[in-house]
Amino acid sequence: MGKSISFDQIAAYKQDLAKTPGSSALAKAVQNVGPLAASRDILGKSALSPVFSDEISTDAVTNQKQSGRCWLFSELNTMRHVTSAKFGIKDLEFSQAFNAFYDRLEKSNLFLQHIIESADKPITDRTVAAYLADPNGDGGQYDNAAALIAKYGVVPKSVMPETYHSSRTGALNATLTLKLRKDAIELRKAIADGATDEEVEALKQSQLSTIYRILAYAYGEPAQKFDFEYRDKDNNYHIDRDLTPKTFYEKYIGWNLDDYVTLASTPEAGKEYYQPYHMPSQDTVVGGRPVTFVNVPQKDLEAMAIAQIKSGETVWFGNDVSENSDRKSGTLEGNLYDLSALFNTNMTLSKGDRFATRQAEVTHAMVLTGVDLVDGQPTKWKVENSWGKENGHDGYFVADEQWFTDYAYEVVIKKSLLSPEIKAALDKDAIDLPIWDSLR
C-alpha cells in the first residue's frame, strides 16, 4: 500500500509554490484563459507565411464537420485534385458518405468475426476487451480507404451527398456501439451453448442485416448506377450515363492503389527501421488490403514526401494535430505552447518515450500540398486540412519543420519514388502488431 500524502508535505508544496517566481500572475493567466493560451507563442510569424518554394495547385478545401473521417477525406482529396485538373472540373469533390457507409458495414463484419474467433477467451481478456472498447468508430487508416475504394469504387458527392449523421457521427457511433456489444453477447452465448458453425454464421448475417438497415437510415443507400453531369473550366456541359462506382473510379481516377505504400517513423523501442509492420486488428475490409507500414528514419520520411511533392503529387499524411496547433489561424508550430516555462518544470518527452507512453497518437490525417525548401532543406509545409475554409488560410494550414519532425508520423508514397533501402524493406515479412499498439 502506498504512503498517503501528509499535511506536512502539503505545507511544503505550498511553500514551494510561494517561492516560484511570478506564481501569482501566472495563476491568474491560467485560470482566466487556460494553460495553452497562457503559454502560446506569438501567432502570425513571418516565418510561417503561406508561401512555398514547391507547391501543387489544388482546389477549395473540404469539411468533415463533426466526424472522424479525416483519413477518408484525405485520401479522396489526394485523388480529386488530379481528376479536377485532368477533366477541368473546378472544386470537384467525391462522396465521403458513400465510402463511409461501407466502412461502417465492413467494420461491423470484422468486429463480429473477432468476437466469434475469440469466443473461447474470457470477456475480460485484454484482446476481447479491446475489441469491445471500440466496436465501430469512424476513424481509420490510409489502407482502410484504399481497401474500400478498391472494393466499392467512388462516386461524385452529388450522387451521395452528406446527411445529418454522416457529418455528425457521435449519435451513430453510440448506436452502432450499443448494437454491436449486444450482438457480441448473443454470439458468445450461442457459441457457449454449442451452436454449430452454420448457426453462428446465420446469426452473424442476421445481425449484419440489421446494421445495414441502421446505416441506410443514417446515410441513405449507396447508388449502384448513376449519371455524372458537370461543366468544365470552359463552361462546356458533359454527361456520362449509367456509370457504376467502379467504372467511375476507373474512368475518372484510375489509380493503381497497389503502387502506394505507407511509411511511418517511430523511434519507439522494439520497432526497427526498414522493417514492415502489419496491424491485423485494423484490416477492416476482410480479404482486402491489409494495414501495413514500413518504419523508416524521420529523414527518409521527409525526403520521400518532398520527392512526391516535387513530382507534382500531393501526400496523404497521418499526424497528431492535437499537439502544438492553433485551429483558427492554421498554425502548426513545434514549440507553439511552452508549458515547461509556464509551470517552471520540464514537460518534454522524447519522441520514442511519447510513443512508448501513448502520449504520441495518430489523431488526424491531412494532405501535404507544398513545401518550402531553403538550400534543399524543408523549413515549412503547406497542409490541406478538411475542417472547412473558415480555419487557417482558406482551410490550408502551415506547419513549421519542427512540428513536422515531432508530429508527422506517417506518409503515403508512390513505390517508384522510394529509396533502394526502403524498396528492399518491402520484400521482408511484416511483423504483426497487437490491437493496443501506439500506431493503431
Steps between C-alpha positions, in 0.01 A plus 500: 500500500644838403561773750232768533576870454565662838395851596868583557566409137211719386649786702830442317321507164339832596836642599654390172213669310548822693871507413441445125561831315187659350261239641224747579492651151535161331218354706270782387593442137436126519174543688373760252601348166633150570853359476525488123399859431712615795810329358441560126764656280418801282283409199549636149879477483647588162687168507162326473359705213306288247759525220694194383780426257329181378121498490230300322191677368194374687131581539291632789521296820239251619333481842462179700301693763430307820632164383819300523531432126820701445680189369232455233473870415878519461518203264215627283659846505827367355298352213253780431767759419641277225154431353406867527807606301467220243133564416488871578245469783541777756474404868400141427416298809442126534236359735650425839161370617505227232824345623416570866180293465697196392773571754253469787355181351845345450608597852190333639580182310860498628392566859248215497761269349747596774234421759434156347870414480567609859188340651713251695670783690350671806329831436767662720782379272710799387435442130126438542472807722677706232251381236205590724647839590463628143280274285437750221651849508529721194879536513732311269826461314609571143490129414138483619409768247695325224329167578154658492568678172640184339191300600219751462629780277428873531208727411473880464364678804196606297398134474515436877517825697552543872218431747455613857663183633782476246638836611405469870590143584481506881145364530557240228822387667314451828216313326735260321706447814189400698372274221833324449567445869156338525582292192827393662319371808254308280778342295705400803192348665406306185851359472511414873166320459645280225370666184642359176721706271208533259269625775758752620551629147124533447474702822785723388336561161172593671688748716676650198166538320379715789824701489440561129153630579635737766761630255242545223291713735805708595675539164248396238564196281805529272430540129569203275464693171496871429556775244790742547429857388748786513619816329870536430716810552387630158133459602445209262228258615576128538288202599620143541217250541454164674821503696562270795724605791773270364478622139496861621818433696669331206409776254541814710775398745661177382774471763656165575486517879759222527752756374494675839644408839476652847822609667502566874773638720515403864817454709301304758698216655419168333424646156783467250567732209454359147263238635136454390230470766140379472199589717258208449246648743459793258442294182139615488429380145535126554695349212598845374813710529672448838606792719879500476784749520878509476675669792771738376716775652342846502747628239381233255133573568559868422715432196232277348226759569709769333568277201128436449410868525775589252360234265168689502300270728355580840574286809258339748652525847402385849585728790412623846322827424403533867859592586634856464228619264270799477188410303371846415828639361603168344832503686694178561815605684740270684527714812171688478417433866771520767351316797847445645555874543144560619515241778874530570563129440621286211190377311680350198523136396716354227315372194577139594370552855186670367422190294589263784268680745219556245551877517565482125190415297397515136195716566445645153576470130557789260665560161838658425468727196819704524839540666738793541859398432799712597834363379318173433370468857133532604407795721119478482222299338166588340223285644153443357265436788135386490358744757344748257626830365427694820820368662855582396565656159171411328529161667871446434740477795873572527728262692853596596778244471518440875130411514534270200799325659322456832142421396485376138508122546389348168513582128368308199752488215503363147726195488689629196629791711631289787870475580672166429520424874126547549419300186711214637306517827175429313626146433523421872223323688284744695493466878149489649420762765238464777173690504633732772809612307572875509471539119151346474 
